[in-house]
């Protein structure tokens, strides 16, 4: 099947921007937040009724993890209840619903990469709210895609920070400023343009269900940033490995949350490139934009 008309909510962040670029050859409807907000069900219903898309992709989320701990009601309102209403509206109109989830639905104690069928056990309010969004989506029937990512990075800043972490670290390295990164937190980096392409392939394949969509391999945050600095010609940048505890955050993030994909082969979809190749692509794009040393 070929999904031609796609509505996108949350199109201004890292993954949303990549989707708008990757899906440019299709009919893409990406209203601004002031026009359509996920948490306003009437907005979503109007979008579906007026534009009649084949699929609705939800990239909107309340994903500042530390703030979610302080404001769990807000986290659940956006990441769970609003997702539930959007999934229900799509099911009633036979529209495929896609929502983006996270490695934080796992507790990080398995010590091997998590597969799609591993049991979730979130440790944070953010992770609990995202898992609730997954469960509520599934109750509206099979015509959905739940896409779990890990450590998404791209060329556009996040909505709550205004920058990407890797870009911030590169700028600190260029300025000779000291960098401290956790060496005991392991994840699977997810380059937004690669995730976006895979999401389009999943839609076209009609591969409904839950998928882990990350670049291949795993690394610590220290290894990830250190590799980015070296690849950017900043091997002498002052970066120090520390523990997550030394960062001083009270939020109990999972320390080992790489994701393994076990679903692409059956759907005829190629796996994403290794995370090191994703960094090469990111740095090449950075050079094209004129962000150089």
N, C-alpha and C positions, 0 to 999 in steps of 0.2 A: 504494500500500500504506500501511497505517497501523500504525505500530509502537506497541503498547500497553504492553508490559511491558519495562522497561529497568532493567538493573543498572548501577550507577555505582560505580567504584572511584576514590578520591581526591576525595570529594565535599565536603571541608571548605575547599578553597582558593577562589581568586577565581572561576575558571570552574566548579568543582564546585558552589559555592554558587548561582551563577546558573542552572546546569542544574537544581538541585533546585527552584528557584523557578519556572523557565520550564516545566519538565515536570511540574509539580504535578498537572495534570489527567490524567496517565497513571498507570499502576501503576509506581511508582519504588522500586527497592530500592537503598538507599545505606548499606551497612554501614560502621561505623567501622573505622579502620585496625587496631585490636586484634582485630577479628573477621575481616576479610578484607584481607590485604596482597597487593599485586600480586606481590611477590617470593616469596610462598609459594604455589606452584602448587596444592598440595592445598586451600588456602582457595578459590582461584578455581574449581577443579573442583567442590568441594562447593556453592559458590554457584550454579553453572550447573545442577548436577544437582537441587538441592533447589528452586530457584525457577524454573527453566526460562524465562529471559527471552527476548524476541525479539532483544534487542541488549545488548551489554556495552560501556559507554563507559569508557575508561581516561583519567582525568585525573591519575593519579599519576605523579610524575617526580622525579628528582633534578636540580633546575634552578638550583642556586646555581652560576653559571658559574665563578667564581674557584675555588670548592672542587672542582669537577669537574676542574680542571687539576691540583690536588694529589692527587685521589683518583680517577683514571680507572677503576680497577677497579670501584669502587662505582658510578660513573656508568654503566658498561656493564652491570653486574649488574641495575640497575633500569631504565634507559632502553632497553636492547637485549634482554638475555637474558630478563628477566621478561616483556617485551612479546611476545617470540617464543613463550614458553610459553602466554601467555594467548590469542594469536591461534590457536595450534595447538588449544587446548582448545575454543575457539569453533568453529573449522572442523569439528572432529569431531562437533559437536552441531548444526550448521547454524544457529549463532547469529551475527548480524552483529557484527563487532568494530570498534570505533571507538577510535582513539588520536590523541592531540593531539601535534603536532610544532611546529616552530619555524622562523623565518626564519634562524636560525643554521646551518641546513644549507647556506647559501650563503656565499660569501666576501666579498661586498660590492664586487666590482670591476666589475660589469656596467654600472653607471651608468644603469640604467633599472630600473623595478620588475620583480621576478622573477615569471615565470609558472610555472604548475604543471609545464610540460614543460621548463623550463630545467635544465641539468645542475647538481646540487649539488656543492659543493666546500667543506666546512666547515673553519674555521680553528681551532676550539677542541675540546677533549675533549668538552665538552657537545654541540656540534654534531655531532661524529662519532658519539657514542653515540645521539643522536636519529635521525640518518640510518640507523644500523645498525638501530634499531627499525623504521624505515619498510621497509627492505629485507627484514628478517626477517618482517614482517607480510605483505608481498606474496607471499612464497613459499608461504603457506597458502591460496592461492586468491583469487578475486575478491571474496568477500563481506566487504569491509572498507571503512572510511572512514579516510583519513589527513587530518587537519585541521591545516594549518599556520597558526599565528597569529604575531603580532608585537607585542611591548609590551603584553601583556594588562593591563587595569586594570579594577577593579570596586569594590565596596563592602566586600569582605572582604580582610583581609591575606593575604599568601602564607604558606605553612606554614613557610618557613625565615626569614622576616623579621618576620612578625606585623603588617605594615602594607602599604598600597599606596603606591607612590612618589608618585603625585599627591596623595594625602592627606597624606603627610609634608611635601611641598613647600608645600601650602596652609597647614598648621599653622605652618611656619617663616615663611611670609609674614605670617600673622596676628600672629605674635610679633615681627615686624620683624627676624628673623634673616636674615643674608645667605645667598643661594642661588647656587650655581655649577652650571651645567648645560652639557653638551657641545653645542656648536653645529655640530659637524662629523660627527655621527652621525644619519643619516636613517633613518626606519622608518615603518611603517603602524600607528598605534595600533589596538588591538582592545578594544572595550568588552565586557566579559564577558557582560552580558545580551543584547547583539546577537549575539555569537558563539553563545550558547546557543540562541537562537531559530533561527538559521540551521542549526545542527546538527540540531535537531528536524526542520526542513524537509528537510534532506538525507536523513535516515533515512526519512521518509515517502515521499520521491521514489524511494527505492532507488537513489540516485545514488552507486554504489560507485566508489571510486577516490580520487585525491588532490585536495584542494581548498585554495585559499588563502582563509581566512576572516578578513578584517580590515575595519575601517571604510575607506571610500573616501578616497583621497588619501594624502599623505605629508608628513612634517615632521621637523625636527630635535627632539632632546630639549629643547633650549632653547626652540624655538618652541612646543612642546607645553605645557611648564610655564608659560611666559610667557602663553600664551593662557588657560590655566586660571586663572591669577592675575587677569588682566584680567576675565574672565567672572565671577569670584567677588568683584569689587569691590575687588581688591587691586592696582590698576595701579601703585601707588607702592612695591610690595614690592621690596626690594633684590636683584635677580637679575642675574647677570653671565654672559655667554657665554664659554666656555672651550673648549679643544680636549680631545679624549679623552685625549691624551697627558698633559695637565696634571692629570688625575685621578689619575695615578700607578699605574694598574693595569697589570700585566704581561701580562694576558690579551689576545690579539689578536682582539678582537671585530670583526665586519664593520662598516664605517663607512657603508655604503649598502645597506640590506636591505629596502626597501619590497616588499610583495607585491601582485601584481595578480591578480584573479580572472578566469578565462576560462571557468569551468565552470557558473556558476549559470544563465545564460540557457538553455542546452540542457536543464537540469533544471527549468525553469519557476520558478526561485527568484529573488526580488527581491534586488538588491545591497544590501549594508549601507549605512546612511547615512554621510555624511562624518564624519571624526573630530571636526570642530568641533561637529557635532550630537550626537555621542556625549558630548563634554564637557558640553554643555548638559544631557543626560539624567543624567549622573553628578552634576552640581551640583544638579539638581532633586531627585534622590534624597537627596543629602546634606542639603539643606534639610528634606526631609520627616522625616529621622531626627533633626533638631534639631541638626545640626552646623553652627552658624552663627558668624559673626564675633562 
